[in-house]
Amino acid sequence: MNHRLFAGASLLAMHATRAPALLASQPRSTTSRSEVHP
């Protein structure tokens, strides 16, 4: 049980750390594209 909970927590932590990065990179990429091609 503890091992499964730890594995689940690690996966949630990875997603929690990746999600903000992806959300932050997407607006930047779109803004950079709009700046390059106004």
trRosetta pair geometry for C-beta under 8 A, 3 or more apart (Angstrom, degrees):
i j d omega theta_ij theta_ji phi_ij phi_ji
1 4 5.9 -59 -151 36 28 107
1 5 6.3 26 154 -18 65 108
2 5 5.6 -55 -146 38 32 111
2 6 6.2 33 154 -21 66 106
3 6 5.7 -54 -149 36 30 111
3 7 6.4 30 152 -19 65 105
4 7 5.7 -53 -147 37 33 110
4 8 6.2 33 153 -18 66 106
5 8 5.7 -55 -148 38 31 111
5 9 6.2 32 153 -21 65 106
6 9 5.6 -53 -146 36 31 111
6 10 6.3 32 154 -21 64 104
7 10 5.7 -53 -148 34 31 111
7 11 6.5 30 153 -17 64 104
8 11 5.8 -55 -150 36 32 109
8 12 6.3 31 153 -18 66 106
9 12 5.7 -54 -147 38 32 111
9 13 6.2 36 152 -23 65 105
10 13 5.5 -52 -148 34 31 114
10 14 6.5 34 152 -21 64 102
11 14 5.7 -51 -149 33 33 112
11 15 6.5 28 154 -14 65 105
12 15 5.8 -56 -148 40 32 108
12 16 6.0 34 152 -23 67 109
13 16 5.6 -54 -143 36 30 113
13 17 6.3 23 157 -15 64 107
14 17 6.0 -61 -149 39 28 104
14 18 6.1 18 156 -14 66 113
15 18 5.8 -60 -138 43 30 105
15 19 5.8 40 162 -33 68 106
16 19 6.2 -41 -137 23 24 114
16 20 7.6 19 165 -9 53 101
17 20 7.1 -59 -161 34 28 101
17 21 7.0 23 150 -13 60 115
18 21 5.7 -67 -155 41 38 113
18 22 6.1 33 155 -19 75 108
19 22 6.0 -60 -148 37 28 106
19 23 6.2 22 158 -15 66 110
20 23 5.7 -57 -142 42 31 110
20 24 5.9 28 158 -19 67 110
21 24 5.8 -58 -144 39 26 108
21 25 6.1 24 156 -20 64 109
22 25 5.8 -55 -141 36 30 108
22 26 6.4 36 158 -28 64 104
23 26 6.0 -49 -148 26 29 113
23 27 7.4 21 161 -8 59 100
24 27 6.8 -57 -157 37 32 101
24 28 6.6 28 151 -15 63 114
25 28 5.6 -63 -151 42 35 114
25 29 6.1 36 155 -24 71 106
26 29 5.8 -55 -146 33 29 109
26 30 6.5 23 158 -14 64 107
27 30 5.7 -58 -146 40 33 109
27 31 6.0 31 156 -19 68 108
28 31 5.8 -55 -144 38 29 109
28 32 6.1 30 156 -21 65 107
29 32 5.8 -53 -145 36 29 111
29 33 6.4 30 153 -20 63 106
30 33 5.7 -53 -149 36 31 112
30 34 6.3 31 153 -19 65 105
31 34 5.6 -53 -146 37 33 110
31 35 6.3 34 152 -21 65 105
32 35 5.7 -54 -149 35 32 112
32 36 6.3 28 153 -16 66 106
33 36 5.8 -55 -144 39 31 107
33 37 6.1 -21 169 32 68 102
34 37 6.8 -74 -132 69 23 69
34 38 6.6 60 167 -104 64 51
35 38 6.9 7 -146 -67 24 85
